[in-house]
Amino acid sequence: MPDNPAWRLHSLLEKLVNHTPETIHEKTEVAIKAAFRFRGPRTFGEDHGKDYVLYHVFHLQQLAKDVIDWVEKRELDRELFKRPVERLWRAVLEIRPDALFTETKERFSLADVTSLRYLSHQFEQEGSRNKQLVDQDEMEDLLAEVDALYDAVQASGMPEDVETFILEQLAAIKHAIRVYPYKGYESLQLALYRSIGATLLFSGRLDQVAPQYPEEVSRWKSVMRHLSTVLTKASEVATIAEPLKPYVARLLGMEEPK
């Protein structure tokens, strides 16, 4: 199953445009609940479905933005790819949960939604080329290391601020790994930049808890070291990642590479 913004957007919009409302007065928020088959979270016995619908509308907007940004940076057939995704982008931005679903549905062309399947193929083709630039076994090892540390930190009982800091950084790195096939090495490089910067700013607090949680703090630094290694080994990005080596070395307490 493909995993790219075009495919995910297609899957959601296809469910939405194929939804049959129970009445002509059905609201869009009701249709989204039915089409995506979810209920809102419950707090003190009360449903919060409307807030959850807004979350899904925002998710559609984010996916559409990812697709349109990707398309605009590539030389693709305008009629086949660009115009359909531009129309979908506008339609997604105009979704209002309180509007009648019949009005919302009219904004989406099934042909435009179907075009996302062909666009997904373009994502996958580029993804296959990008994957060749990075050692996939090492990438899988890095992902496994991130997941294992995420679970360990959650179970560690660390102070909340430190736990939140590490978990947020790990989530950002995991996201960069997932989107790498269609965003390229920039996603990994940006994740490393942000992790280094955030850790430098938070270093005082990490030093405070390191004596009580030496393994978790050490493993966090190991994840950054591993991400740096993945980048510097990539044949076409080694020269770009090279300037980061001294900073990573100092931050992680390693010997500076020669």
C-alpha positions in Angstrom: 0.0 0.0 0.0 1.5 3.4 -1.0 2.3 5.8 1.8 2.4 9.3 0.4 0.2 12.4 0.7 -1.5 11.9 -2.6 -2.5 8.4 -1.8 -3.7 9.3 1.7 -5.6 12.3 0.4 -7.2 10.2 -2.3 -8.3 7.5 0.2 -10.0 10.0 2.4 -11.6 12.1 -0.3 -12.9 9.0 -2.1 -14.7 7.9 1.1 -16.1 11.4 1.4 -17.4 11.9 -2.2 -18.9 8.4 -2.2 -20.8 8.9 1.0 -24.6 8.9 0.7 -26.3 11.3 3.1 -29.2 10.0 5.0 -31.2 13.2 4.3 -30.7 16.3 2.1 -30.2 18.3 5.2 -27.2 16.3 6.5 -24.4 18.5 7.7 -20.8 18.0 6.4 -19.5 17.2 9.9 -22.0 14.3 10.1 -20.9 13.1 6.7 -17.3 13.2 7.7 -18.0 11.2 10.8 -19.8 8.5 8.8 -17.4 8.4 5.9 -14.2 8.2 8.1 -16.0 6.0 10.6 -14.8 7.6 13.9 -16.3 9.1 17.0 -14.9 11.9 18.9 -13.1 11.4 22.2 -15.2 11.2 25.4 -14.5 13.3 28.5 -16.7 12.9 31.6 -19.2 11.0 29.5 -19.6 13.7 26.8 -18.8 13.3 23.2 -16.5 15.8 21.5 -17.2 14.7 18.0 -17.3 18.2 16.5 -13.7 19.1 17.6 -12.5 15.8 16.2 -14.2 16.6 12.9 -12.3 19.9 12.8 -9.1 17.9 13.4 -9.9 15.8 10.3 -10.7 18.8 8.2 -7.3 20.3 9.2 -5.6 16.9 8.4 -7.2 17.1 4.9 -5.9 20.6 4.5 -2.4 19.6 5.5 -2.4 16.6 3.1 -3.6 18.9 0.3 -0.9 21.4 1.0 1.8 18.7 0.9 0.5 17.5 -2.5 0.2 21.0 -4.0 3.7 22.0 -2.8 5.2 18.8 -4.2 3.5 19.2 -7.6 4.5 22.9 -8.0 8.2 22.0 -7.6 8.1 19.4 -10.4 7.8 19.4 -14.2 4.5 17.5 -14.5 1.8 17.7 -17.1 -0.4 20.6 -16.2 -3.8 19.3 -17.3 -3.2 15.8 -16.0 -1.8 16.7 -12.6 -1.6 20.4 -11.7 -5.1 21.6 -12.5 -7.0 18.7 -10.8 -4.9 19.0 -7.6 -5.3 22.8 -7.6 -9.1 22.4 -7.8 -9.0 19.8 -5.0 -6.8 22.2 -2.9 -9.4 24.9 -3.2 -12.2 22.6 -2.4 -10.5 21.2 0.7 -9.8 24.8 2.0 -13.5 25.6 1.6 -14.8 22.7 3.7 -17.1 24.0 6.5 -18.3 21.4 8.9 -21.6 23.2 9.5 -22.4 23.5 5.8 -24.8 21.1 4.1 -23.0 18.0 2.8 -24.7 18.3 -0.6 -23.0 21.7 -1.0 -19.6 20.4 0.1 -19.8 17.3 -2.1 -20.5 19.4 -5.2 -17.1 21.1 -4.9 -15.3 17.8 -5.4 -15.0 16.2 -8.8 -14.7 12.4 -8.6 -12.4 12.6 -11.7 -10.1 15.0 -9.8 -10.0 12.7 -6.8 -9.2 9.8 -9.1 -6.3 11.8 -10.5 -4.6 11.5 -7.1 -4.1 7.8 -7.8 -1.9 8.7 -10.8 -0.2 11.4 -8.9 0.6 8.9 -6.1 2.4 6.8 -8.7 4.6 9.8 -9.4 5.3 10.1 -5.7 6.2 6.4 -5.5 8.5 6.6 -8.6 10.5 9.5 -7.0 10.5 7.7 -3.7 12.1 4.7 -5.2 14.9 6.9 -6.6 15.4 8.7 -3.3 15.6 5.4 -1.4 18.7 4.4 -3.4 20.6 7.4 -2.0 20.4 6.1 1.6 21.3 2.7 3.1 17.8 1.2 3.7 19.1 -1.3 6.3 20.6 1.5 8.3 17.4 3.5 7.9 15.4 0.6 9.3 17.8 0.2 12.2 17.5 4.0 13.0 13.7 3.7 12.9 13.8 0.7 15.3 16.1 2.6 17.6 13.7 5.6 17.6 10.7 3.4 18.4 12.5 1.5 21.1 13.7 4.7 22.8 10.2 6.2 22.5 8.7 3.3 24.5 11.5 3.3 27.0 11.2 7.0 27.7 7.4 6.7 28.2 8.0 3.9 30.7 10.9 5.6 32.5 9.2 7.9 34.9 11.4 10.8 33.8 10.3 14.4 34.7 7.5 15.5 32.5 9.4 18.3 30.8 12.3 16.1 29.9 10.1 13.2 28.7 8.0 15.6 26.5 11.2 17.1 25.0 12.7 13.7 24.0 9.4 12.3 22.8 8.8 15.4 20.6 12.2 15.1 19.1 11.9 11.4 18.4 8.5 12.0 16.8 10.0 14.6 14.5 12.8 12.2 13.5 10.3 9.4 12.9 8.2 11.7 10.7 11.3 12.7 8.7 12.1 9.1 8.1 8.6 8.4 6.9 8.4 11.3 4.5 12.0 10.9 3.2 11.0 8.9 0.1 9.0 11.9 -1.3 10.7 14.8 0.4 14.3 13.7 0.0 17.3 14.1 2.2 16.2 17.6 3.3 13.6 16.0 5.6 16.4 14.1 7.5 18.8 17.0 7.4 16.1 19.4 8.8 15.3 16.9 11.6 19.0 16.7 12.5 19.3 20.5 12.5 16.3 20.9 14.8 17.4 18.1 17.1 20.9 19.6 17.5 19.5 23.1 18.1 16.8 21.9 20.6 19.3 19.8 22.5 21.7 22.6 22.8 19.0 24.9 24.2 17.8 22.1 26.6 21.3 20.8 27.5 21.3 22.3 31.0 18.1 20.4 31.9 19.4 17.2 30.3 22.6 17.5 32.4 20.5 17.8 35.5 18.5 14.5 34.9 21.4 12.5 33.3 22.6 11.1 36.6 19.2 9.7 37.4 18.4 8.6 33.8 21.8 8.0 32.2 20.6 5.3 29.8 17.7 7.3 28.3 19.8 10.5 27.8 22.7 8.5 26.3 20.3 6.7 23.9 18.8 10.0 22.8 22.3 11.2 21.9 22.9 7.9 20.1 19.8 8.5 18.0 21.2 11.9 16.8 24.6 10.3 16.2 22.9 7.5 14.1 20.9 10.1 12.1 24.1 12.0 11.4 25.8 8.8 10.3 22.9 8.0 7.9 23.2 11.5 6.3 27.0 11.5 6.0 27.0 8.1 4.4 24.5 9.1 1.7 26.5 9.4 -1.5 24.8 12.5 -2.9 24.4 14.4 0.4 27.7 13.6 2.2 29.2 17.0 1.2 26.1 18.8 2.5 26.1 16.9 5.8 29.8 17.1 6.3 29.8 20.6 8.0 27.6 19.2 10.7 30.1 16.6 11.9 32.1 18.8 14.3 28.9 20.1 15.9 27.5 16.7 16.3 30.8 15.5 17.7 31.0 18.2 20.3 27.3 17.9 21.3 27.4 14.2 21.8 30.8 14.1 23.5 32.5 12.2 20.6 35.9 12.6 19.2 35.7 15.2 16.4 36.0 13.4 13.0 39.2 13.9 11.1 
